[in-house]
Each structure stands twice: as C-alpha cells, then as structure tokens.
Amino acid sequence: MAVIHIDPKQYPQQLKEKAEQLSIAYAEFSPPQLEIYPSMPQHYRMRAEFRIWRDNGRIHYAMFNPKNKQVIEVTEFPVATLSISELMPKLLEALQAEEVLHKRLFQVEFLATQTDDVLASLIYHKPLGDDWEQAAKQLEQQLNIHIIGRSRKQRIVLSQDYVIEKLAVDDQSYIYQQIENSFTQPNAFVCEKMLSWATGIAEELSGDLLELYCGNGNFTVPLAKQFNKVLATEISKTSVKAAEYNFKCNNIQNVTIARMASEELTEALNKVRAFRRLAHVNLEDYQFSTVFVDPPRAGLDPATEELVKRFDNIIYISCNPTTQQQNITNLMETHQIKRFALFDQFPYTHHMEAGVLLQRR
C-alpha cells in the first residue's frame, strides 16, 4: 500500500524553479515581466484515473512508476479534489462488496467539478449485462454520483455522461457541461485564472475574434462578451456538442462554431476550398482583429502559423512551452510579446502552461 506523497511546503520553491526555467527559455524574445499564477498546493485535480490491482482477493487503486513500471497501490491521492479523494475509498469498498461490479474491472476514471458533481467511469475486460446495470444503478444512488460502464464496443450511461461545472471569472460565473472522456482543463482553480487573464487582455481589444481549437468553449464563453462576433472551430463532435450547450446556458449569442480543423479553416480563408461545414458562415462578414489559440501539445502547424500572422493580436495559450517557443520564433517576424504568463496547472511535475499576447509590430 502507498500514499501518493506531496509536500505543500515545497510548492513555492518548485513554482519558482518553473518560473525561472520558463523565463530563461523565452529570454531570446525579450518578453515583459513573467506573470505567475500558482495552483492550490493540494486537492487541485478535477480528473484522476487508476488501474485496478488485485491482491489476496481484494482490489486496490494502482498507478505505475514511470521509471521502472513498478506497481504503486494507492490508498490516498491528495492531488485530487476533495470530492474525488473522499469518494475513492467509498467506491472501492462498494465495488469490492459486489462481484458483478469488480469482476474483470481494470480501470476507474473520475471526473469532478468545483460544485462536487462527480462522474466515475468503470472500465472492464468483459461484456456488461443487465445484472451489472442493476447493481451499478444501486451504487450510483447509494453514492450520489454518476456512473458509466465501459468495455469493448460497450458504453452504458446510467443517468448522464457529463458533469456541470461553474467557473468564476472576475465577478461573473459561467456554467460548463463537461462530457466524459473528452478534454477538460484538469485544474479548475488555475483555469479560472487563465480565463481571467485572457478576458482581461480582451477588454483592451475590439473587432471580431477567431478562435481555433475551442474545445467545449472553455475560453469562448467569457471571451465572447469582449468582441462583436466570434467564429470558433473545433474538430471533435463531442466537444462541439458541449460548446453549443455551454453557449446556450450562458446566453452567448454572438458565437458561430464550425466543426473543422485549423488547417481546413486556413484553406477556407485562403479560398483554396469551400466546405459544406461552413455553408452557414459568411467569412466576408467578419472583421477579425484577434485570434485565440490553445492548440494540442504539438503546437501550431506551419499553415496555421502563417494564418495567425495575419491578425493584429494573437492570444496563445500552450500546454507545451517547447512547441509554443518554436511557433513564437516564427511569429516574432511580424509580432512582439506584450504579455507573458505561467499558469501552474500541474504542481509537482515538470509540466506547465504558458500564455502570451503577441501584437503586430
């Protein structure tokens, strides 16, 4: 058995080291003073996943040491939000008590919110039948959570496949539907700081906004109020569905979303191709002044790099400062960094989130 240990007393020093590392990496761009947005030192993760390990007839949560692949049986996980931390032993005990629920169970995934809405996905190496569904429904009611069962070619949703999050941005609260097995920001506390940072920048801007990789509308929702019109793109059907729900719930009426990749939108703007998915959009109606990008870890592809150079203002959030740095090297041909921020989404790891505002020279 093991507890995943963290030492909150060490967090300030670790954050300081990250800030120094990022400042050194970006020094060649002569950015302004780095703005640092820390995390809570514990109970900050809204997502967690564990393998199920069996020992002497009992099941345990487990993780694997990335260095030697050794199994670590987890009894406490202080990086997870309190709702997940408190649910973990209760769920494990209940699963242990019902053979139909723990037999051939190999993974458990948690998704939670700051409003203590929790969803648990139970993943199996067996088909799930009526007996599993009946037992799982009882467990769902007993623990007051949402449960989804998954196995090969099966996905059983007992009540709902999402949680509802509320994020505070300055003095405004926004509602978000976050769907199981789709991307959401893992650290809601830091996410709120990211949203405030981006909307604070947007207050000084005008015109229309283009957003690439909009996901479930995490940034789109608060940013929309700062611009006349917004065109947002996202390739995932699930995320587009959630974004449309979130626009409606937050009474956002000036956003048009198109399900397409950034490369495809580049072709459309360059009039290389016409897309049926843009049939409801007249690109000529937009007076774009700002582009917002929060790309995958691979960063911006060369064509998208050239696209964003057209905009006076580029707000670029990145979960991979290395690829962001590579993109900025090219963007500095036309732009310069006006704001520079570190968002510590992942304390006690080497991962960090960086944000920059680039404006045309």
ABEGO torsion letter per residue (X at the ends): XBBBBBBAAAAAAAAAAAAAAAAAAAAAAGBBBBBBBBBBABGABABBBBBBBBBGGBBBBBBBBAAAGBBBBBABBAABBAAAAAAAAAAAAAAAABAAAABGBABBBBBBBAAGBBBBBBBBABBBBAAAAAAAAAAAAAAGBBBBBBBBGBBBBAABABBBBBBBBEABBBBBBBBBGBBBBABAAAAAAAAAAAAAAAAABBEBBBBBGAEAGAAAAAAAAABABBBBBBABAAAAAAAAAAAAAAGBAABBBBBBBAAAAAAAAAGABBBAAAAABBAAABBBABBBBBBBAAEBBAAAAAAAAABABBBBBBABAAAAAAAAAAAAAABBBABBBBBBABBGBABBBBBBBBBBX
